[in-house]
Amino acid sequence: MSVELAVTVDNDQKAQIDAIAEARQETTAEVLSEAVAQYLDYDAWFRREVDKGLASLARGEGHDFEDVAASFRQRIAELKRGGD
């Protein structure tokens, strides 16, 4: 089942949507429907990844900030010296 939603976009966004629709020979509704589906898929993936990260931290698998920062500083120094 499909439902209609009203969406407000600015003029630049409308122009971009129209250009995409024209290039793909689709309607703006089709372009927006795909965009919403992709956003929802991404949001679900992102939330799963955050939950995985939080679970990892709860199990004590996190890394100390200072250790991570030191590792980055070391890698930056290596790159400045021309290291791989």
Backbone as CSV, one residue per row, in Angstrom:
resi,resn,N_x,N_y,N_z,CA_x,CA_y,CA_z,C_x,C_y,C_z
1,MET,0.841,-1.180,0.000,0.000,0.000,0.000,0.886,1.242,0.000
2,SER,0.528,2.201,-0.785,1.264,3.458,-0.840,0.395,4.581,-0.301
3,VAL,1.060,5.579,0.263,0.358,6.773,0.721,1.063,7.988,0.159
4,GLU,0.333,9.063,0.009,0.923,10.310,-0.466,1.341,11.147,0.716
5,LEU,2.502,11.782,0.590,2.996,12.713,1.591,3.326,14.022,0.901
6,ALA,3.121,15.102,1.621,3.530,16.404,1.096,4.913,16.711,1.658
7,VAL,5.820,17.113,0.781,7.183,17.419,1.188,7.509,18.828,0.716
8,THR,8.081,19.617,1.607,8.492,20.965,1.242,9.986,20.986,1.016
9,VAL,10.396,21.473,-0.144,11.807,21.608,-0.475,12.039,23.032,-0.968
10,ASP,13.291,23.472,-0.917,13.572,24.809,-1.441,13.739,24.734,-2.962
11,ASN,13.863,25.884,-3.583,13.929,25.946,-5.052,15.124,25.187,-5.613
12,ASP,16.274,25.279,-4.941,17.459,24.561,-5.416,17.259,23.054,-5.357
13,GLN,16.670,22.575,-4.265,16.411,21.145,-4.145,15.422,20.682,-5.210
14,LYS,14.389,21.476,-5.448,13.399,21.135,-6.478,14.072,21.039,-7.838
15,ALA,14.958,21.979,-8.137,15.669,21.945,-9.418,16.534,20.697,-9.526
16,GLN,17.193,20.316,-8.440,18.025,19.109,-8.456,17.171,17.864,-8.669
17,ILE,16.046,17.803,-7.984,15.141,16.651,-8.128,14.624,16.575,-9.561
18,ASP,14.226,17.716,-10.099,13.734,17.747,-11.478,14.811,17.293,-12.460
19,ALA,16.051,17.729,-12.243,17.150,17.348,-13.133,17.404,15.845,-13.069
20,ILE,17.365,15.294,-11.878,17.552,13.840,-11.730,16.437,13.098,-12.438
21,ALA,15.212,13.533,-12.208,14.056,12.875,-12.823,14.151,12.923,-14.344
22,GLU,14.531,14.078,-14.870,14.640,14.218,-16.319,15.743,13.317,-16.874
23,ALA,16.887,13.302,-16.201,18.008,12.485,-16.671,17.674,10.997,-16.642
24,ARG,16.865,10.600,-15.697,16.509,9.180,-15.565,15.216,8.830,-16.271
25,GLN,14.580,9.844,-16.815,13.271,9.670,-17.454,12.276,9.055,-16.469
26,GLU,12.259,9.635,-15.279,11.336,9.220,-14.231,10.554,10.441,-13.760
27,THR,9.530,10.172,-12.972,8.781,11.273,-12.375,9.488,11.718,-11.104
28,THR,9.168,12.928,-10.662,9.750,13.394,-9.403,9.302,12.497,-8.250
29,ALA,8.082,11.979,-8.329,7.594,11.077,-7.284,8.449,9.819,-7.207
30,GLU,8.863,9.291,-8.363,9.716,8.098,-8.371,11.080,8.406,-7.775
31,VAL,11.631,9.549,-8.130,12.933,9.944,-7.594,12.849,10.115,-6.082
32,LEU,11.828,10.806,-5.619,11.678,11.023,-4.181,11.408,9.723,-3.431
33,SER,10.631,8.838,-4.027,10.354,7.550,-3.387,11.635,6.748,-3.203
34,GLU,12.482,6.749,-4.243,13.766,6.050,-4.137,14.662,6.708,-3.094
35,ALA,14.667,8.038,-3.072,15.500,8.761,-2.100,15.062,8.435,-0.674
36,VAL,13.767,8.377,-0.439,13.263,8.049,0.895,13.656,6.616,1.255
37,ALA,13.508,5.688,0.310,13.876,4.292,0.569,15.355,4.173,0.914
38,GLN,16.209,4.883,0.158,17.647,4.841,0.440,17.958,5.440,1.806
39,TYR,17.297,6.534,2.145,17.515,7.159,3.451,17.106,6.215,4.568
40,LEU,15.968,5.577,4.424,15.500,4.658,5.466,16.434,3.459,5.616
41,ASP,16.931,2.941,4.491,17.906,1.844,4.546,19.176,2.295,5.264
42,TYR,19.671,3.482,4.898,20.876,4.006,5.539,20.656,4.219,7.033
43,ASP,19.534,4.802,7.386,19.253,5.071,8.798,19.200,3.766,9.594
44,ALA,18.564,2.746,9.043,18.494,1.449,9.725,19.891,0.857,9.890
45,TRP,20.715,0.924,8.818,22.094,0.429,8.895,22.878,1.202,9.956
46,PHE,22.774,2.531,9.935,23.508,3.366,10.874,23.129,3.024,12.313
47,ARG,21.846,2.863,12.577,21.396,2.527,13.934,21.918,1.161,14.380
48,ARG,21.944,0.191,13.439,22.510,-1.127,13.775,23.984,-1.003,14.121
49,GLU,24.718,-0.204,13.348,26.146,-0.032,13.608,26.389,0.667,14.943
50,VAL,25.594,1.661,15.270,25.712,2.327,16.573,25.429,1.329,17.684
51,ASP,24.379,0.521,17.529,24.067,-0.491,18.539,25.214,-1.482,18.709
52,LYS,25.841,-1.882,17.582,26.999,-2.782,17.669,28.130,-2.118,18.456
53,GLY,28.376,-0.848,18.154,29.434,-0.126,18.853,29.156,0.005,20.335
54,LEU,27.925,0.310,20.684,27.571,0.430,22.099,27.692,-0.914,22.810
55,ALA,27.288,-1.982,22.133,27.419,-3.315,22.718,28.889,-3.660,22.927
56,SER,29.725,-3.293,21.960,31.162,-3.530,22.073,31.734,-2.792,23.278
57,LEU,31.323,-1.548,23.449,31.784,-0.778,24.613,31.307,-1.407,25.913
58,ALA,30.063,-1.883,25.910,29.515,-2.510,27.116,30.301,-3.770,27.490
59,ARG,30.875,-4.444,26.475,31.688,-5.635,26.731,33.128,-5.265,27.092
60,GLY,33.415,-3.972,27.133,34.756,-3.528,27.482,35.737,-3.582,26.335
61,GLU,35.241,-3.580,25.121,36.107,-3.700,23.949,36.511,-2.347,23.359
62,GLY,36.270,-1.283,24.087,36.606,0.047,23.586,38.090,0.338,23.698
63,HIS,38.494,1.455,23.141,39.882,1.888,23.191,39.960,3.222,23.918
64,ASP,40.959,3.384,24.723,41.171,4.620,25.462,41.471,5.757,24.490
65,PHE,40.863,6.905,24.721,41.055,8.054,23.838,42.525,8.405,23.687
66,GLU,43.251,8.445,24.779,44.669,8.829,24.718,45.477,7.855,23.870
67,ASP,45.160,6.567,23.954,45.856,5.580,23.125,45.566,5.800,21.642
68,VAL,44.315,6.072,21.325,43.940,6.311,19.933,44.611,7.584,19.428
69,ALA,44.566,8.643,20.223,45.182,9.916,19.831,46.679,9.738,19.610
70,ALA,47.332,8.999,20.480,48.769,8.764,20.328,49.057,7.985,19.051
71,SER,48.209,7.019,18.748,48.379,6.236,17.530,48.251,7.130,16.298
72,PHE,47.282,8.032,16.311,47.116,8.962,15.195,48.310,9.903,15.080
73,ARG,48.776,10.411,16.203,49.935,11.300,16.163,51.149,10.582,15.577
74,GLN,51.339,9.334,15.968,52.460,8.551,15.455,52.311,8.341,13.946
75,ARG,51.106,8.002,13.496,50.889,7.767,12.070,51.103,9.051,11.267
76,ILE,50.649,10.181,11.776,50.854,11.459,11.107,52.337,11.771,10.992
77,ALA,53.082,11.536,12.068,54.536,11.778,12.040,55.207,10.886,11.015
78,GLU,54.780,9.627,10.912,55.334,8.703,9.922,55.052,9.215,8.500
79,LEU,53.839,9.676,8.273,53.473,10.162,6.945,54.270,11.395,6.583
80,LYS,54.526,12.257,7.562,55.317,13.469,7.304,56.755,13.115,6.949
81,ARG,57.243,11.995,7.506,58.596,11.549,7.191,58.639,10.780,5.879
82,GLY,57.461,10.577,5.254,57.404,9.858,3.982,57.196,8.389,4.132
83,GLY,56.794,7.949,5.308,56.549,6.525,5.522,55.194,6.100,4.973
84,ASP,55.045,4.797,4.794,53.777,4.262,4.290,52.904,3.887,5.452
